[in-house]
């Protein structure tokens, strides 16, 4: 894609509101039932949650100050090993979080001691990339976004962008398989309910079709809804944080691991693997005295699940 094409696409992705500030675009799942209407195609991305999680008394991968003030980074970053444009993995691996994951996996093959084993098991879990599906939705409970102009806020009907994780995505695929057609269709599509449950040991998400009695409740889009422009998900959700910025935000002991200059291929294939990984265990793991990193998802609801799901073509 040429630079002019890219600029045109970015401009086209902006709502038609004379470039006024628009907020409320990114949907946050609330506890309990969320009734939504899916619209258009989804975008498959890989993300990492890198922030501390006070609720779980978890230090996260990066120090708290990195997410505050000018130059702050996002709590959830796109994996640099994933190409948002093609929705496939990149051949060149530059993601520092995935690099930490590769080191942790390799270190666990070296029969580390109990403390080191726990350190690298926690690191492996917290650095695993999460598969998330970005989707345009109509929020049935609050279908409006806010436009700010000259200090005045106005609410207008608009699509929001939801982050759908593995559990809910699998349920949505199941619904489409059962009904036998595209449930996002403007004429014969249906609403779905996504249920968020945080009462157990982990937050879970599920999805179900909205019914009328025992039958599907077909909900044709209104004329006003049909006129809405879909957000360009690749533009809205494709921002990447530079690797250097992520590395400088890591806790010191994790940055030390990065500075060992182990590449993902080194940790998988090199003949010097044992020597390098022993050095990682001996020099880095004992430094860590804080609570172990054990990030599973984000408190900001950007992550809803984990394992990879291939997008149907």
LUMKEDREN-834532 format. One record per residue (C-alpha): residue in three letters; x, y, z. Coordinates in Angstrom, 2 decimals, decimal comma. Layout:
residues N
['ALA' [X Y Z]]
...
//
This chain:
residues 313
['UNK' [0,00 0,00 0,00]]
['UNK' [1,40 3,43 -1,00]]
['UNK' [1,59 6,37 1,39]]
['UNK' [-1,24 8,23 -0,34]]
['UNK' [-3,51 5,18 -0,15]]
['UNK' [-2,65 4,81 3,54]]
['UNK' [-3,41 8,47 4,28]]
['UNK' [-6,71 8,20 2,41]]
['UNK' [-7,70 5,16 4,43]]
['UNK' [-6,85 6,83 7,74]]
['UNK' [-8,91 9,87 6,78]]
['UNK' [-11,81 7,71 5,64]]
['UNK' [-11,79 5,89 8,96]]
['UNK' [-12,56 9,08 10,85]]
['UNK' [-16,24 9,73 11,60]]
['UNK' [-17,87 12,41 9,45]]
['UNK' [-18,01 15,05 12,17]]
['UNK' [-15,69 17,83 10,94]]
['UNK' [-12,80 16,24 12,86]]
['UNK' [-14,35 16,94 16,24]]
['UNK' [-13,31 14,73 19,11]]
['UNK' [-15,28 11,49 19,33]]
['UNK' [-15,29 9,34 22,47]]
['UNK' [-17,03 6,15 23,55]]
['UNK' [-15,97 4,23 20,45]]
['UNK' [-14,22 1,38 22,27]]
['UNK' [-16,72 -0,87 23,98]]
['UNK' [-16,10 -2,13 27,51]]
['UNK' [-17,88 -5,31 28,55]]
['UNK' [-19,98 -4,85 31,66]]
['UNK' [-20,67 -7,54 34,22]]
['UNK' [-23,64 -9,69 33,25]]
['UNK' [-25,52 -9,53 29,94]]
['UNK' [-24,32 -7,35 27,05]]
['UNK' [-26,75 -7,23 24,14]]
['UNK' [-25,07 -6,31 20,86]]
['UNK' [-25,42 -6,54 17,09]]
['UNK' [-22,32 -7,59 15,16]]
['UNK' [-21,64 -5,73 11,91]]
['UNK' [-19,25 -6,42 9,07]]
['UNK' [-16,12 -8,57 9,19]]
['UNK' [-13,89 -9,04 12,23]]
['UNK' [-10,17 -8,36 12,56]]
['UNK' [-7,92 -10,97 14,17]]
['UNK' [-5,09 -9,54 16,27]]
['UNK' [-2,52 -10,76 18,80]]
['UNK' [-2,07 -8,73 21,95]]
['UNK' [-0,11 -8,64 25,20]]
['UNK' [-1,39 -7,27 28,51]]
['UNK' [1,68 -5,69 30,10]]
['UNK' [0,37 -3,53 32,95]]
['UNK' [0,21 -4,21 36,70]]
['UNK' [-3,08 -5,60 38,00]]
['UNK' [-3,81 -4,23 41,48]]
['UNK' [-6,93 -6,38 41,80]]
['UNK' [-4,78 -9,49 41,65]]
['UNK' [-1,87 -7,87 43,52]]
['UNK' [0,14 -8,51 40,39]]
['UNK' [3,13 -6,41 39,38]]
['UNK' [2,66 -7,08 35,65]]
['UNK' [5,45 -6,97 33,10]]
['UNK' [6,05 -3,21 33,19]]
['UNK' [6,33 -0,65 35,97]]
['UNK' [3,28 1,50 36,79]]
['UNK' [4,81 4,83 35,75]]
['UNK' [5,00 3,64 32,12]]
['UNK' [1,20 3,95 31,90]]
['UNK' [0,96 7,47 33,30]]
['UNK' [1,63 10,98 32,07]]
['UNK' [3,03 12,21 28,78]]
['UNK' [4,41 9,46 26,58]]
['UNK' [2,49 6,75 28,41]]
['UNK' [1,97 3,39 26,72]]
['UNK' [-1,17 1,32 26,48]]
['UNK' [-1,88 -1,42 29,01]]
['UNK' [-2,61 -3,73 26,08]]
['UNK' [-0,18 -3,65 23,15]]
['UNK' [-0,32 -5,33 19,77]]
['UNK' [2,17 -8,16 19,36]]
['UNK' [4,98 -6,99 17,07]]
['UNK' [5,27 -10,49 15,61]]
['UNK' [1,74 -10,20 14,17]]
['UNK' [0,97 -8,43 10,90]]
['UNK' [-2,39 -6,69 11,34]]
['UNK' [-2,65 -5,97 7,61]]
['UNK' [-2,46 -9,63 6,52]]
['UNK' [-3,71 -11,11 9,81]]
['UNK' [-0,78 -13,55 9,86]]
['UNK' [2,46 -13,88 11,78]]
['UNK' [5,51 -11,99 10,55]]
['UNK' [8,61 -13,81 9,37]]
['UNK' [10,81 -11,34 11,26]]
['UNK' [10,35 -11,72 15,01]]
['UNK' [10,85 -8,44 16,88]]
['UNK' [8,36 -8,64 19,77]]
['UNK' [10,22 -8,34 23,12]]
['UNK' [7,31 -9,90 25,02]]
['UNK' [7,35 -12,97 22,77]]
['UNK' [11,10 -13,07 23,22]]
['UNK' [10,60 -13,30 26,98]]
['UNK' [8,10 -16,09 26,38]]
['UNK' [10,60 -18,01 24,22]]
['UNK' [13,31 -17,66 26,88]]
['UNK' [10,92 -18,84 29,60]]
['UNK' [9,86 -21,89 27,59]]
['UNK' [13,45 -22,82 26,84]]
['UNK' [14,56 -22,25 30,45]]
['UNK' [11,93 -24,67 31,70]]
['UNK' [13,57 -27,43 29,65]]
['UNK' [16,80 -26,96 31,64]]
['UNK' [15,45 -28,48 34,89]]
['UNK' [15,67 -25,26 36,96]]
['UNK' [15,36 -25,22 40,75]]
['UNK' [12,04 -24,62 42,46]]
['UNK' [12,33 -20,83 42,68]]
['UNK' [13,59 -20,48 39,14]]
['UNK' [10,94 -22,90 37,85]]
['UNK' [8,16 -20,80 39,39]]
['UNK' [9,69 -17,61 38,02]]
['UNK' [9,84 -18,94 34,46]]
['UNK' [6,43 -20,64 34,63]]
['UNK' [4,87 -17,34 35,67]]
['UNK' [6,82 -15,51 32,97]]
['UNK' [5,70 -18,02 30,35]]
['UNK' [2,04 -17,54 31,27]]
['UNK' [2,18 -13,75 31,43]]
['UNK' [3,96 -13,29 28,09]]
['UNK' [1,85 -15,63 25,97]]
['UNK' [0,17 -13,63 23,17]]
['UNK' [-3,60 -13,48 23,35]]
['UNK' [-5,80 -13,84 20,27]]
['UNK' [-8,49 -11,16 20,14]]
['UNK' [-11,11 -10,43 17,50]]
['UNK' [-12,03 -6,79 16,90]]
['UNK' [-15,57 -6,28 15,68]]
['UNK' [-17,86 -3,37 14,88]]
['UNK' [-20,97 -3,59 17,02]]
['UNK' [-24,18 -1,76 17,82]]
['UNK' [-24,51 -1,53 21,59]]
['UNK' [-28,21 -2,15 22,17]]
['UNK' [-28,13 -0,73 25,71]]
['UNK' [-26,30 2,46 24,70]]
['UNK' [-25,97 2,81 20,90]]
['UNK' [-24,42 6,28 21,01]]
['UNK' [-20,94 7,77 20,80]]
['UNK' [-20,10 11,26 22,03]]
['UNK' [-18,97 14,11 19,78]]
['UNK' [-17,32 17,08 21,51]]
['UNK' [-17,39 20,46 19,75]]
['UNK' [-16,47 23,79 21,35]]
['UNK' [-16,89 22,35 24,82]]
['UNK' [-20,31 20,91 24,04]]
['UNK' [-20,96 17,16 23,99]]
['UNK' [-23,51 15,66 21,61]]
['UNK' [-24,50 12,02 21,44]]
['UNK' [-24,96 10,45 18,01]]
['UNK' [-25,79 6,95 16,85]]
['UNK' [-22,61 5,10 15,97]]
['UNK' [-20,76 1,82 15,82]]
['UNK' [-18,48 0,85 18,67]]
['UNK' [-15,51 -1,51 18,54]]
['UNK' [-15,59 -4,60 20,76]]
['UNK' [-12,73 -6,93 21,62]]
['UNK' [-13,99 -10,50 21,48]]
['UNK' [-11,89 -13,27 23,05]]
['UNK' [-11,67 -16,98 22,37]]
['UNK' [-14,58 -18,17 24,50]]
['UNK' [-17,17 -15,77 23,13]]
['UNK' [-15,79 -16,08 19,59]]
['UNK' [-16,20 -19,86 19,68]]
['UNK' [-19,79 -19,40 20,83]]
['UNK' [-20,46 -16,93 17,99]]
['UNK' [-19,02 -19,41 15,47]]
['UNK' [-21,31 -22,05 16,94]]
['UNK' [-24,35 -19,80 16,55]]
['UNK' [-23,52 -19,16 12,89]]
['UNK' [-23,06 -22,88 12,27]]
['UNK' [-26,41 -23,69 13,89]]
['UNK' [-28,44 -21,05 12,05]]
['UNK' [-26,62 -21,68 8,77]]
['UNK' [-26,15 -18,08 7,68]]
['UNK' [-24,28 -14,86 8,47]]
['UNK' [-25,89 -13,40 11,59]]
['UNK' [-24,41 -9,96 10,77]]
['UNK' [-26,64 -9,69 7,68]]
['UNK' [-28,54 -6,35 7,75]]
['UNK' [-31,84 -7,99 6,74]]
['UNK' [-31,93 -11,38 8,44]]
['UNK' [-29,29 -10,92 11,11]]
['UNK' [-29,84 -11,34 14,83]]
['UNK' [-28,67 -9,76 18,06]]
['UNK' [-26,54 -11,74 20,47]]
['UNK' [-25,91 -11,53 24,19]]
['UNK' [-22,37 -11,75 25,56]]
['UNK' [-22,29 -12,67 29,22]]
['UNK' [-19,36 -11,58 31,37]]
['UNK' [-18,98 -13,42 34,69]]
['UNK' [-16,30 -12,30 37,14]]
['UNK' [-17,62 -14,15 40,16]]
['UNK' [-15,41 -17,23 39,85]]
['UNK' [-11,66 -17,75 40,02]]
['UNK' [-11,33 -16,25 36,53]]
['UNK' [-13,48 -14,00 34,39]]
['UNK' [-15,41 -15,91 31,73]]
['UNK' [-17,28 -14,82 28,62]]
['UNK' [-19,99 -16,63 26,70]]
['UNK' [-22,34 -15,70 23,87]]
['UNK' [-25,86 -16,76 22,96]]
['UNK' [-28,43 -15,81 20,35]]
['UNK' [-31,36 -13,60 21,31]]
['UNK' [-34,57 -15,61 21,07]]
['UNK' [-38,25 -14,85 20,71]]
['UNK' [-39,81 -17,71 22,59]]
['UNK' [-37,95 -20,75 21,31]]
['UNK' [-37,11 -19,24 17,90]]
['UNK' [-34,40 -16,88 16,75]]
['UNK' [-35,39 -13,24 16,96]]
['UNK' [-34,47 -11,80 13,56]]
['UNK' [-33,69 -8,10 13,92]]
['UNK' [-33,39 -6,21 10,61]]
['UNK' [-31,28 -3,06 10,87]]
['UNK' [-33,14 0,24 10,79]]
['UNK' [-32,59 2,69 7,96]]
['UNK' [-30,55 4,89 10,29]]
['UNK' [-28,35 1,94 11,30]]
['UNK' [-27,78 0,96 7,67]]
['UNK' [-26,39 4,43 6,93]]
['UNK' [-23,70 4,17 9,60]]
['UNK' [-20,10 3,78 8,41]]
['UNK' [-18,11 0,88 9,81]]
['UNK' [-14,87 1,73 11,58]]
['UNK' [-11,74 0,70 9,67]]
['UNK' [-10,53 -1,84 12,23]]
['UNK' [-7,01 -2,06 10,83]]
['UNK' [-6,58 1,67 11,28]]
['UNK' [-8,35 1,91 14,63]]
['UNK' [-6,80 -1,20 16,18]]
['UNK' [-3,52 -1,64 14,34]]
['UNK' [-1,28 0,77 16,26]]
['UNK' [2,01 -0,77 17,35]]
['UNK' [4,17 0,34 20,25]]
['UNK' [7,88 0,44 19,33]]
['UNK' [9,90 -2,46 20,75]]
['UNK' [12,36 -0,03 22,35]]
['UNK' [9,53 1,68 24,25]]
['UNK' [8,25 -1,65 25,56]]
['UNK' [11,74 -2,78 26,63]]
['UNK' [12,46 0,43 28,53]]
['UNK' [9,15 0,03 30,39]]
['UNK' [9,87 -3,53 31,59]]
['UNK' [10,80 -4,31 35,17]]
['UNK' [14,58 -4,35 35,60]]
['UNK' [14,89 -8,14 35,92]]
['UNK' [12,84 -8,72 32,76]]
['UNK' [14,85 -6,13 30,86]]
['UNK' [18,00 -7,98 31,99]]
['UNK' [16,66 -11,10 30,27]]
['UNK' [16,11 -9,14 27,05]]
['UNK' [19,65 -7,79 27,30]]
['UNK' [21,06 -11,32 27,27]]
['UNK' [20,58 -10,97 23,50]]
['UNK' [18,80 -14,32 23,15]]
['UNK' [16,70 -14,52 20,01]]
['UNK' [13,71 -16,80 19,68]]
['UNK' [15,69 -19,00 17,30]]
['UNK' [18,60 -19,09 19,75]]
['UNK' [16,37 -20,39 22,51]]
['UNK' [14,92 -23,06 20,24]]
['UNK' [17,84 -24,27 18,11]]
['UNK' [21,25 -23,03 19,23]]
['UNK' [23,95 -25,48 20,42]]
['UNK' [24,80 -22,90 23,10]]
['UNK' [21,25 -22,96 24,43]]
['UNK' [22,09 -24,66 27,71]]
['UNK' [24,95 -22,33 28,59]]
['UNK' [22,95 -19,20 27,73]]
['UNK' [19,86 -20,33 29,58]]
['UNK' [21,82 -21,36 32,65]]
['UNK' [23,22 -17,86 32,65]]
['UNK' [19,67 -16,50 32,45]]
['UNK' [18,60 -18,62 35,41]]
['UNK' [21,64 -17,85 37,53]]
['UNK' [21,92 -14,13 36,80]]
['UNK' [18,32 -13,04 36,36]]
['UNK' [15,90 -15,23 38,28]]
['UNK' [17,44 -14,66 41,75]]
['UNK' [17,09 -10,89 41,27]]
['UNK' [13,32 -11,18 41,30]]
['UNK' [12,03 -10,78 44,85]]
['UNK' [8,63 -9,24 44,09]]
['UNK' [5,44 -11,22 43,64]]
['UNK' [5,62 -13,42 40,52]]
['UNK' [4,19 -12,13 37,28]]
['UNK' [0,97 -13,96 36,56]]
['UNK' [-1,03 -11,90 34,11]]
['UNK' [-3,92 -13,71 32,44]]
['UNK' [-6,02 -10,86 31,13]]
['UNK' [-6,63 -7,16 31,43]]
['UNK' [-8,72 -5,22 33,92]]
['UNK' [-9,66 -2,91 31,06]]
['UNK' [-11,63 -5,70 29,33]]
['UNK' [-9,51 -5,61 26,19]]
['UNK' [-8,80 -9,31 26,56]]
['UNK' [-11,55 -11,90 26,78]]
['UNK' [-9,71 -15,17 26,33]]
['UNK' [-6,64 -16,83 25,05]]
['UNK' [-5,75 -19,57 22,61]]
['UNK' [-5,43 -19,17 18,88]]
['UNK' [-8,44 -19,49 16,59]]
['UNK' [-7,98 -19,49 12,83]]
['UNK' [-10,16 -17,06 10,91]]
['UNK' [-12,36 -18,70 8,31]]
['UNK' [-11,67 -17,53 4,80]]
//
